[in-house]
Amino acid sequence: MKTRISSKGQLVLPADLRERDGIKPGQQFDVERIDRGEYRLVRQESPANDGLIDWLLACPAKGYFVPIQSESTDTL
């Protein structure tokens, strides 16, 4: 596959590669120079809680969870 470097120095990975490897916007890569004109991209590992804030913000609106009356388990 071929791609180009933009005028801003950005490299675009073809959609087929992104889809095949599950690459999402914002993921970070290390770039290693192997030799003149030869480079290697290595995806950085995501932190264990990556996406947690987005998941929490996607929860229903405030007031969605309402406490319910229940009997105490102390009497069991």
PDB file of N, CA, C and O in Angstrom, chain B, residues numbered from 101:
ATOM      1  N   MET B 101       0.842  -1.180   0.000  1.00  0.00           N
ATOM      2  CA  MET B 101       0.000   0.000   0.000  1.00  0.00           C
ATOM      3  C   MET B 101       0.883   1.237   0.000  1.00  0.00           C
ATOM      4  O   MET B 101       1.986   1.237   0.545  1.00  0.00           O
ATOM      5  N   LYS B 102       0.381   2.270  -0.612  1.00  0.00           N
ATOM      6  CA  LYS B 102       1.130   3.520  -0.668  1.00  0.00           C
ATOM      7  C   LYS B 102       0.371   4.603   0.076  1.00  0.00           C
ATOM      8  O   LYS B 102      -0.857   4.583   0.164  1.00  0.00           O
ATOM      9  N   THR B 103       1.127   5.545   0.605  1.00  0.00           N
ATOM     10  CA  THR B 103       0.556   6.715   1.258  1.00  0.00           C
ATOM     11  C   THR B 103       1.516   7.870   1.035  1.00  0.00           C
ATOM     12  O   THR B 103       2.603   7.675   0.490  1.00  0.00           O
ATOM     13  N   ARG B 104       1.133   9.057   1.446  1.00  0.00           N
ATOM     14  CA  ARG B 104       1.965  10.245   1.249  1.00  0.00           C
ATOM     15  C   ARG B 104       2.122  10.990   2.559  1.00  0.00           C
ATOM     16  O   ARG B 104       1.339  10.832   3.495  1.00  0.00           O
ATOM     17  N   ILE B 105       3.147  11.795   2.590  1.00  0.00           N
ATOM     18  CA  ILE B 105       3.366  12.702   3.711  1.00  0.00           C
ATOM     19  C   ILE B 105       2.716  14.028   3.342  1.00  0.00           C
ATOM     20  O   ILE B 105       2.932  14.548   2.247  1.00  0.00           O
ATOM     21  N   SER B 106       1.915  14.576   4.261  1.00  0.00           N
ATOM     22  CA  SER B 106       1.245  15.853   3.992  1.00  0.00           C
ATOM     23  C   SER B 106       2.237  17.003   4.121  1.00  0.00           C
ATOM     24  O   SER B 106       3.376  16.815   4.549  1.00  0.00           O
ATOM     25  N   SER B 107       1.783  18.200   3.744  1.00  0.00           N
ATOM     26  CA  SER B 107       2.640  19.386   3.865  1.00  0.00           C
ATOM     27  C   SER B 107       2.948  19.695   5.327  1.00  0.00           C
ATOM     28  O   SER B 107       3.893  20.426   5.620  1.00  0.00           O
ATOM     29  N   LYS B 108       2.154  19.141   6.248  1.00  0.00           N
ATOM     30  CA  LYS B 108       2.393  19.314   7.684  1.00  0.00           C
ATOM     31  C   LYS B 108       3.278  18.207   8.251  1.00  0.00           C
ATOM     32  O   LYS B 108       3.548  18.180   9.452  1.00  0.00           O
ATOM     33  N   GLY B 109       3.729  17.290   7.387  1.00  0.00           N
ATOM     34  CA  GLY B 109       4.584  16.200   7.847  1.00  0.00           C
ATOM     35  C   GLY B 109       3.805  15.028   8.420  1.00  0.00           C
ATOM     36  O   GLY B 109       4.378  14.173   9.095  1.00  0.00           O
ATOM     37  N   GLN B 110       2.508  14.981   8.158  1.00  0.00           N
ATOM     38  CA  GLN B 110       1.663  13.913   8.685  1.00  0.00           C
ATOM     39  C   GLN B 110       1.619  12.733   7.724  1.00  0.00           C
ATOM     40  O   GLN B 110       1.578  12.897   6.504  1.00  0.00           O
ATOM     41  N   LEU B 111       1.627  11.545   8.306  1.00  0.00           N
ATOM     42  CA  LEU B 111       1.548  10.314   7.534  1.00  0.00           C
ATOM     43  C   LEU B 111       0.173   9.703   7.781  1.00  0.00           C
ATOM     44  O   LEU B 111      -0.243   9.559   8.930  1.00  0.00           O
ATOM     45  N   VAL B 112      -0.530   9.348   6.719  1.00  0.00           N
ATOM     46  CA  VAL B 112      -1.860   8.760   6.854  1.00  0.00           C
ATOM     47  C   VAL B 112      -1.758   7.266   6.596  1.00  0.00           C
ATOM     48  O   VAL B 112      -1.286   6.838   5.542  1.00  0.00           O
ATOM     49  N   LEU B 113      -2.209   6.469   7.576  1.00  0.00           N
ATOM     50  CA  LEU B 113      -2.267   5.021   7.373  1.00  0.00           C
ATOM     51  C   LEU B 113      -3.525   4.713   6.569  1.00  0.00           C
ATOM     52  O   LEU B 113      -4.594   5.233   6.889  1.00  0.00           O
ATOM     53  N   PRO B 114      -3.427   3.890   5.545  1.00  0.00           N
ATOM     54  CA  PRO B 114      -4.608   3.544   4.752  1.00  0.00           C
ATOM     55  C   PRO B 114      -5.715   2.933   5.617  1.00  0.00           C
ATOM     56  O   PRO B 114      -5.444   2.227   6.588  1.00  0.00           O
ATOM     57  N   ALA B 115      -6.957   3.219   5.247  1.00  0.00           N
ATOM     58  CA  ALA B 115      -8.123   2.763   6.017  1.00  0.00           C
ATOM     59  C   ALA B 115      -8.120   1.254   6.214  1.00  0.00           C
ATOM     60  O   ALA B 115      -8.500   0.769   7.280  1.00  0.00           O
ATOM     61  N   ASP B 116      -7.696   0.509   5.203  1.00  0.00           N
ATOM     62  CA  ASP B 116      -7.679  -0.950   5.317  1.00  0.00           C
ATOM     63  C   ASP B 116      -6.798  -1.404   6.478  1.00  0.00           C
ATOM     64  O   ASP B 116      -7.179  -2.301   7.230  1.00  0.00           O
ATOM     65  N   LEU B 117      -5.636  -0.799   6.627  1.00  0.00           N
ATOM     66  CA  LEU B 117      -4.743  -1.147   7.733  1.00  0.00           C
ATOM     67  C   LEU B 117      -5.335  -0.736   9.075  1.00  0.00           C
ATOM     68  O   LEU B 117      -5.258  -1.489  10.047  1.00  0.00           O
ATOM     69  N   ARG B 118      -5.926   0.457   9.131  1.00  0.00           N
ATOM     70  CA  ARG B 118      -6.523   0.924  10.389  1.00  0.00           C
ATOM     71  C   ARG B 118      -7.649   0.005  10.829  1.00  0.00           C
ATOM     72  O   ARG B 118      -7.748  -0.346  12.005  1.00  0.00           O
ATOM     73  N   GLU B 119      -8.495  -0.385   9.890  1.00  0.00           N
ATOM     74  CA  GLU B 119      -9.620  -1.264  10.223  1.00  0.00           C
ATOM     75  C   GLU B 119      -9.129  -2.645  10.646  1.00  0.00           C
ATOM     76  O   GLU B 119      -9.616  -3.203  11.629  1.00  0.00           O
ATOM     77  N   ARG B 120      -8.172  -3.195   9.912  1.00  0.00           N
ATOM     78  CA  ARG B 120      -7.656  -4.529  10.197  1.00  0.00           C
ATOM     79  C   ARG B 120      -7.024  -4.616  11.585  1.00  0.00           C
ATOM     80  O   ARG B 120      -7.164  -5.627  12.272  1.00  0.00           O
ATOM     81  N   ASP B 121      -6.334  -3.563  11.990  1.00  0.00           N
ATOM     82  CA  ASP B 121      -5.619  -3.578  13.263  1.00  0.00           C
ATOM     83  C   ASP B 121      -6.328  -2.827  14.380  1.00  0.00           C
ATOM     84  O   ASP B 121      -5.787  -2.695  15.477  1.00  0.00           O
ATOM     85  N   GLY B 122      -7.539  -2.333  14.112  1.00  0.00           N
ATOM     86  CA  GLY B 122      -8.311  -1.647  15.157  1.00  0.00           C
ATOM     87  C   GLY B 122      -7.664  -0.359  15.617  1.00  0.00           C
ATOM     88  O   GLY B 122      -7.712  -0.038  16.805  1.00  0.00           O
ATOM     89  N   ILE B 123      -7.064   0.382  14.714  1.00  0.00           N
ATOM     90  CA  ILE B 123      -6.405   1.640  15.064  1.00  0.00           C
ATOM     91  C   ILE B 123      -7.454   2.745  15.099  1.00  0.00           C
ATOM     92  O   ILE B 123      -8.194   2.950  14.137  1.00  0.00           O
ATOM     93  N   LYS B 124      -7.503   3.448  16.217  1.00  0.00           N
ATOM     94  CA  LYS B 124      -8.482   4.514  16.429  1.00  0.00           C
ATOM     95  C   LYS B 124      -7.783   5.872  16.468  1.00  0.00           C
ATOM     96  O   LYS B 124      -6.593   5.947  16.777  1.00  0.00           O
ATOM     97  N   PRO B 125      -8.515   6.948  16.157  1.00  0.00           N
ATOM     98  CA  PRO B 125      -7.924   8.290  16.241  1.00  0.00           C
ATOM     99  C   PRO B 125      -7.390   8.566  17.647  1.00  0.00           C
ATOM    100  O   PRO B 125      -8.021   8.211  18.642  1.00  0.00           O
ATOM    101  N   GLY B 126      -6.254   9.186  17.712  1.00  0.00           N
ATOM    102  CA  GLY B 126      -5.655   9.543  18.996  1.00  0.00           C
ATOM    103  C   GLY B 126      -4.679   8.509  19.538  1.00  0.00           C
ATOM    104  O   GLY B 126      -3.927   8.808  20.466  1.00  0.00           O
ATOM    105  N   GLN B 127      -4.671   7.288  18.978  1.00  0.00           N
ATOM    106  CA  GLN B 127      -3.700   6.305  19.449  1.00  0.00           C
ATOM    107  C   GLN B 127      -2.297   6.775  19.090  1.00  0.00           C
ATOM    108  O   GLN B 127      -2.087   7.430  18.068  1.00  0.00           O
ATOM    109  N   GLN B 128      -1.349   6.433  19.941  1.00  0.00           N
ATOM    110  CA  GLN B 128       0.006   6.918  19.737  1.00  0.00           C
ATOM    111  C   GLN B 128       0.928   5.791  19.280  1.00  0.00           C
ATOM    112  O   GLN B 128       0.736   4.620  19.606  1.00  0.00           O
ATOM    113  N   PHE B 129       1.937   6.196  18.509  1.00  0.00           N
ATOM    114  CA  PHE B 129       2.910   5.264  17.972  1.00  0.00           C
ATOM    115  C   PHE B 129       4.314   5.775  18.240  1.00  0.00           C
ATOM    116  O   PHE B 129       4.540   6.983  18.302  1.00  0.00           O
ATOM    117  N   ASP B 130       5.254   4.859  18.398  1.00  0.00           N
ATOM    118  CA  ASP B 130       6.664   5.201  18.416  1.00  0.00           C
ATOM    119  C   ASP B 130       7.171   5.027  16.988  1.00  0.00           C
ATOM    120  O   ASP B 130       6.789   4.080  16.300  1.00  0.00           O
ATOM    121  N   VAL B 131       8.023   5.933  16.548  1.00  0.00           N
ATOM    122  CA  VAL B 131       8.627   5.836  15.228  1.00  0.00           C
ATOM    123  C   VAL B 131      10.112   5.531  15.433  1.00  0.00           C
ATOM    124  O   VAL B 131      10.821   6.275  16.110  1.00  0.00           O
ATOM    125  N   GLU B 132      10.564   4.441  14.847  1.00  0.00           N
ATOM    126  CA  GLU B 132      11.961   4.048  14.955  1.00  0.00           C
ATOM    127  C   GLU B 132      12.610   4.171  13.576  1.00  0.00           C
ATOM    128  O   GLU B 132      12.053   3.716  12.576  1.00  0.00           O
ATOM    129  N   ARG B 133      13.780   4.783  13.532  1.00  0.00           N
ATOM    130  CA  ARG B 133      14.518   4.865  12.274  1.00  0.00           C
ATOM    131  C   ARG B 133      15.402   3.640  12.188  1.00  0.00           C
ATOM    132  O   ARG B 133      16.270   3.429  13.036  1.00  0.00           O
ATOM    133  N   ILE B 134      15.185   2.840  11.176  1.00  0.00           N
ATOM    134  CA  ILE B 134      15.968   1.627  10.977  1.00  0.00           C
ATOM    135  C   ILE B 134      17.191   1.935  10.118  1.00  0.00           C
ATOM    136  O   ILE B 134      18.308   1.540  10.453  1.00  0.00           O
ATOM    137  N   ASP B 135      16.981   2.625   9.033  1.00  0.00           N
ATOM    138  CA  ASP B 135      18.056   2.997   8.113  1.00  0.00           C
ATOM    139  C   ASP B 135      17.543   4.180   7.296  1.00  0.00           C
ATOM    140  O   ASP B 135      16.396   4.596   7.456  1.00  0.00           O
ATOM    141  N   ARG B 136      18.373   4.709   6.439  1.00  0.00           N
ATOM    142  CA  ARG B 136      17.956   5.830   5.608  1.00  0.00           C
ATOM    143  C   ARG B 136      16.742   5.429   4.763  1.00  0.00           C
ATOM    144  O   ARG B 136      16.817   4.493   3.968  1.00  0.00           O
ATOM    145  N   GLY B 137      15.635   6.136   4.938  1.00  0.00           N
ATOM    146  CA  GLY B 137      14.416   5.863   4.188  1.00  0.00           C
ATOM    147  C   GLY B 137      13.632   4.654   4.677  1.00  0.00           C
ATOM    148  O   GLY B 137      12.664   4.252   4.033  1.00  0.00           O
ATOM    149  N   GLU B 138      14.028   4.064   5.805  1.00  0.00           N
ATOM    150  CA  GLU B 138      13.335   2.879   6.334  1.00  0.00           C
ATOM    151  C   GLU B 138      12.974   3.141   7.801  1.00  0.00           C
ATOM    152  O   GLU B 138      13.838   3.417   8.633  1.00  0.00           O
ATOM    153  N   TYR B 139      11.671   3.045   8.089  1.00  0.00           N
ATOM    154  CA  TYR B 139      11.177   3.370   9.424  1.00  0.00           C
ATOM    155  C   TYR B 139      10.224   2.284   9.900  1.00  0.00           C
ATOM    156  O   TYR B 139       9.703   1.500   9.107  1.00  0.00           O
ATOM    157  N   ARG B 140      10.010   2.254  11.186  1.00  0.00           N
ATOM    158  CA  ARG B 140       9.103   1.264  11.779  1.00  0.00           C
ATOM    159  C   ARG B 140       8.171   1.987  12.735  1.00  0.00           C
ATOM    160  O   ARG B 140       8.617   2.772  13.571  1.00  0.00           O
ATOM    161  N   LEU B 141       6.859   1.719  12.611  1.00  0.00           N
ATOM    162  CA  LEU B 141       5.861   2.263  13.535  1.00  0.00           C
ATOM    163  C   LEU B 141       5.490   1.175  14.529  1.00  0.00           C
ATOM    164  O   LEU B 141       5.223   0.037  14.144  1.00  0.00           O
ATOM    165  N   VAL B 142       5.474   1.525  15.805  1.00  0.00           N
ATOM    166  CA  VAL B 142       5.087   0.578  16.852  1.00  0.00           C
ATOM    167  C   VAL B 142       4.009   1.236  17.701  1.00  0.00           C
ATOM    168  O   VAL B 142       4.233   2.286  18.303  1.00  0.00           O
ATOM    169  N   ARG B 143       2.832   0.608  17.743  1.00  0.00           N
ATOM    170  CA  ARG B 143       1.729   1.165  18.532  1.00  0.00           C
ATOM    171  C   ARG B 143       2.064   1.065  20.009  1.00  0.00           C
ATOM    172  O   ARG B 143       2.498   0.017  20.487  1.00  0.00           O
ATOM    173  N   GLN B 144       1.861   2.165  20.731  1.00  0.00           N
ATOM    174  CA  GLN B 144       2.082   2.170  22.175  1.00  0.00           C
ATOM    175  C   GLN B 144       0.912   1.481  22.856  1.00  0.00           C
ATOM    176  O   GLN B 144      -0.231   1.571  22.405  1.00  0.00           O
ATOM    177  N   GLU B 145       1.212   0.801  23.936  1.00  0.00           N
ATOM    178  CA  GLU B 145       0.168   0.141  24.711  1.00  0.00           C
ATOM    179  C   GLU B 145      -0.707   1.205  25.374  1.00  0.00           C
ATOM    180  O   GLU B 145      -0.206   2.205  25.887  1.00  0.00           O
ATOM    181  N   SER B 146      -2.005   0.976  25.357  1.00  0.00           N
ATOM    182  CA  SER B 146      -2.934   1.890  26.015  1.00  0.00           C
ATOM    183  C   SER B 146      -2.952   1.590  27.505  1.00  0.00           C
ATOM    184  O   SER B 146      -2.821   0.433  27.902  1.00  0.00           O
ATOM    185  N   PRO B 147      -3.116   2.628  28.348  1.00  0.00           N
ATOM    186  CA  PRO B 147      -3.246   2.379  29.782  1.00  0.00           C
ATOM    187  C   PRO B 147      -4.454   1.480  30.046  1.00  0.00           C
ATOM    188  O   PRO B 147      -5.396   1.440  29.255  1.00  0.00           O
ATOM    189  N   ALA B 148      -4.414   0.767  31.163  1.00  0.00           N
ATOM    190  CA  ALA B 148      -5.477  -0.178  31.504  1.00  0.00           C
ATOM    191  C   ALA B 148      -6.847   0.493  31.559  1.00  0.00           C
ATOM    192  O   ALA B 148      -7.850  -0.136  31.223  1.00  0.00           O
ATOM    193  N   ASN B 149      -6.906   1.750  31.976  1.00  0.00           N
ATOM    194  CA  ASN B 149      -8.203   2.434  32.102  1.00  0.00           C
ATOM    195  C   ASN B 149      -8.467   3.374  30.935  1.00  0.00           C
ATOM    196  O   ASN B 149      -9.256   4.311  31.060  1.00  0.00           O
ATOM    197  N   ASP B 150      -7.817   3.136  29.804  1.00  0.00           N
ATOM    198  CA  ASP B 150      -8.014   3.981  28.635  1.00  0.00           C
ATOM    199  C   ASP B 150      -9.485   3.952  28.213  1.00  0.00           C
ATOM    200  O   ASP B 150     -10.056   2.877  28.031  1.00  0.00           O
ATOM    201  N   GLY B 151     -10.080   5.095  28.062  1.00  0.00           N
ATOM    202  CA  GLY B 151     -11.484   5.181  27.661  1.00  0.00           C
ATOM    203  C   GLY B 151     -12.461   5.205  28.821  1.00  0.00           C
ATOM    204  O   GLY B 151     -13.667   5.333  28.610  1.00  0.00           O
ATOM    205  N   LEU B 152     -11.961   5.082  30.042  1.00  0.00           N
ATOM    206  CA  LEU B 152     -12.849   5.041  31.203  1.00  0.00           C
ATOM    207  C   LEU B 152     -13.656   6.327  31.352  1.00  0.00           C
ATOM    208  O   LEU B 152     -14.854   6.278  31.632  1.00  0.00           O
ATOM    209  N   ILE B 153     -13.016   7.464  31.169  1.00  0.00           N
ATOM    210  CA  ILE B 153     -13.721   8.744  31.306  1.00  0.00           C
ATOM    211  C   ILE B 153     -14.829   8.853  30.260  1.00  0.00           C
ATOM    212  O   ILE B 153     -15.943   9.271  30.578  1.00  0.00           O
ATOM    213  N   ASP B 154     -14.529   8.477  29.013  1.00  0.00           N
ATOM    214  CA  ASP B 154     -15.557   8.515  27.969  1.00  0.00           C
ATOM    215  C   ASP B 154     -16.723   7.598  28.324  1.00  0.00           C
ATOM    216  O   ASP B 154     -17.883   7.955  28.117  1.00  0.00           O
ATOM    217  N   TRP B 155     -16.419   6.428  28.852  1.00  0.00           N
ATOM    218  CA  TRP B 155     -17.463   5.472  29.240  1.00  0.00           C
ATOM    219  C   TRP B 155     -18.333   6.063  30.364  1.00  0.00           C
ATOM    220  O   TRP B 155     -19.560   5.965  30.328  1.00  0.00           O
ATOM    221  N   LEU B 156     -17.682   6.673  31.355  1.00  0.00           N
ATOM    222  CA  LEU B 156     -18.439   7.256  32.469  1.00  0.00           C
ATOM    223  C   LEU B 156     -19.295   8.428  31.998  1.00  0.00           C
ATOM    224  O   LEU B 156     -20.429   8.589  32.451  1.00  0.00           O
ATOM    225  N   LEU B 157     -18.761   9.244  31.095  1.00  0.00           N
ATOM    226  CA  LEU B 157     -19.525  10.384  30.596  1.00  0.00           C
ATOM    227  C   LEU B 157     -20.700   9.944  29.724  1.00  0.00           C
ATOM    228  O   LEU B 157     -21.642  10.712  29.533  1.00  0.00           O
ATOM    229  N   ALA B 158     -20.660   8.732  29.198  1.00  0.00           N
ATOM    230  CA  ALA B 158     -21.743   8.226  28.364  1.00  0.00           C
ATOM    231  C   ALA B 158     -22.887   7.651  29.196  1.00  0.00           C
ATOM    232  O   ALA B 158     -23.895   7.218  28.639  1.00  0.00           O
ATOM    233  N   CYS B 159     -22.744   7.642  30.519  1.00  0.00           N
ATOM    234  CA  CYS B 159     -23.804   7.124  31.386  1.00  0.00           C
ATOM    235  C   CYS B 159     -25.061   7.982  31.230  1.00  0.00           C
ATOM    236  O   CYS B 159     -24.978   9.131  30.797  1.00  0.00           O
ATOM    237  N   PRO B 160     -26.210   7.434  31.577  1.00  0.00           N
ATOM    238  CA  PRO B 160     -27.451   8.217  31.469  1.00  0.00           C
ATOM    239  C   PRO B 160     -27.380   9.505  32.289  1.00  0.00           C
ATOM    240  O   PRO B 160     -26.472   9.687  33.100  1.00  0.00           O
ATOM    241  N   ALA B 161     -28.325  10.372  32.074  1.00  0.00           N
ATOM    242  CA  ALA B 161     -28.375  11.674  32.741  1.00  0.00           C
ATOM    243  C   ALA B 161     -28.465  11.524  34.250  1.00  0.00           C
ATOM    244  O   ALA B 161     -28.876  10.485  34.766  1.00  0.00           O
ATOM    245  N   LYS B 162     -28.070  12.592  34.950  1.00  0.00           N
ATOM    246  CA  LYS B 162     -28.171  12.587  36.406  1.00  0.00           C
ATOM    247  C   LYS B 162     -29.609  12.285  36.803  1.00  0.00           C
ATOM    248  O   LYS B 162     -30.553  12.684  36.122  1.00  0.00           O
ATOM    249  N   GLY B 163     -29.756  11.587  37.894  1.00  0.00           N
ATOM    250  CA  GLY B 163     -31.084  11.242  38.369  1.00  0.00           C
ATOM    251  C   GLY B 163     -31.609   9.942  37.772  1.00  0.00           C
ATOM    252  O   GLY B 163     -32.704   9.495  38.114  1.00  0.00           O
ATOM    253  N   TYR B 164     -30.820   9.328  36.870  1.00  0.00           N
ATOM    254  CA  TYR B 164     -31.259   8.079  36.247  1.00  0.00           C
ATOM    255  C   TYR B 164     -31.328   6.968  37.280  1.00  0.00           C
ATOM    256  O   TYR B 164     -32.288   6.198  37.318  1.00  0.00           O
ATOM    257  N   PHE B 165     -30.301   6.892  38.118  1.00  0.00           N
ATOM    258  CA  PHE B 165     -30.286   5.876  39.159  1.00  0.00           C
ATOM    259  C   PHE B 165     -30.933   6.450  40.412  1.00  0.00           C
ATOM    260  O   PHE B 165     -30.477   7.460  40.948  1.00  0.00           O
ATOM    261  N   VAL B 166     -31.976   5.813  40.866  1.00  0.00           N
ATOM    262  CA  VAL B 166     -32.706   6.280  42.031  1.00  0.00           C
ATOM    263  C   VAL B 166     -32.631   5.195  43.104  1.00  0.00           C
ATOM    264  O   VAL B 166     -32.961   4.040  42.834  1.00  0.00           O
ATOM    265  N   PRO B 167     -32.199   5.553  44.323  1.00  0.00           N
ATOM    266  CA  PRO B 167     -32.141   4.539  45.378  1.00  0.00           C
ATOM    267  C   PRO B 167     -33.540   3.999  45.676  1.00  0.00           C
ATOM    268  O   PRO B 167     -34.524   4.737  45.630  1.00  0.00           O
ATOM    269  N   ILE B 168     -33.612   2.746  45.971  1.00  0.00           N
ATOM    270  CA  ILE B 168     -34.914   2.140  46.296  1.00  0.00           C
ATOM    271  C   ILE B 168     -34.935   1.743  47.763  1.00  0.00           C
ATOM    272  O   ILE B 168     -33.894   1.474  48.364  1.00  0.00           O
ATOM    273  N   GLN B 169     -36.116   1.709  48.322  1.00  0.00           N
ATOM    274  CA  GLN B 169     -36.287   1.281  49.707  1.00  0.00           C
ATOM    275  C   GLN B 169     -36.040  -0.222  49.768  1.00  0.00           C
ATOM    276  O   GLN B 169     -36.547  -0.981  48.943  1.00  0.00           O
ATOM    277  N   SER B 170     -35.268  -0.633  50.741  1.00  0.00           N
ATOM    278  CA  SER B 170     -35.058  -2.079  50.921  1.00  0.00           C
ATOM    279  C   SER B 170     -34.920  -2.368  52.409  1.00  0.00           C
ATOM    280  O   SER B 170     -34.584  -1.491  53.205  1.00  0.00           O
ATOM    281  N   GLU B 171     -35.181  -3.586  52.752  1.00  0.00           N
ATOM    282  CA  GLU B 171     -35.051  -3.979  54.140  1.00  0.00           C
ATOM    283  C   GLU B 171     -33.585  -4.204  54.463  1.00  0.00           C
ATOM    284  O   GLU B 171     -32.782  -4.555  53.598  1.00  0.00           O
ATOM    285  N   SER B 172     -33.264  -3.996  55.706  1.00  0.00           N
ATOM    286  CA  SER B 172     -31.879  -4.191  56.141  1.00  0.00           C
ATOM    287  C   SER B 172     -31.574  -5.682  56.171  1.00  0.00           C
ATOM    288  O   SER B 172     -32.436  -6.506  56.478  1.00  0.00           O
ATOM    289  N   THR B 173     -30.336  -6.005  55.847  1.00  0.00           N
ATOM    290  CA  THR B 173     -29.911  -7.404  55.933  1.00  0.00           C
ATOM    291  C   THR B 173     -29.457  -7.755  57.339  1.00  0.00           C
ATOM    292  O   THR B 173     -29.103  -8.903  57.609  1.00  0.00           O
ATOM    293  N   ASP B 174     -29.462  -6.761  58.253  1.00  0.00           N
ATOM    294  CA  ASP B 174     -29.038  -7.014  59.632  1.00  0.00           C
ATOM    295  C   ASP B 174     -29.990  -7.979  60.349  1.00  0.00           C
ATOM    296  O   ASP B 174     -29.584  -8.667  61.285  1.00  0.00           O
ATOM    297  N   THR B 175     -31.241  -8.030  59.917  1.00  0.00           N
ATOM    298  CA  THR B 175     -32.216  -8.872  60.617  1.00  0.00           C
ATOM    299  C   THR B 175     -32.255 -10.284  60.060  1.00  0.00           C
ATOM    300  O   THR B 175     -32.996 -11.115  60.584  1.00  0.00           O
ATOM    301  N   LEU B 176     -31.507 -10.586  59.044  1.00  0.00           N
ATOM    302  CA  LEU B 176     -31.528 -11.945  58.469  1.00  0.00           C
ATOM    303  C   LEU B 176     -30.748 -12.922  59.276  1.00  0.00           C
ATOM    304  O   LEU B 176     -30.674 -14.098  58.920  1.00  0.00           O
TER     305      LEU B 176
END
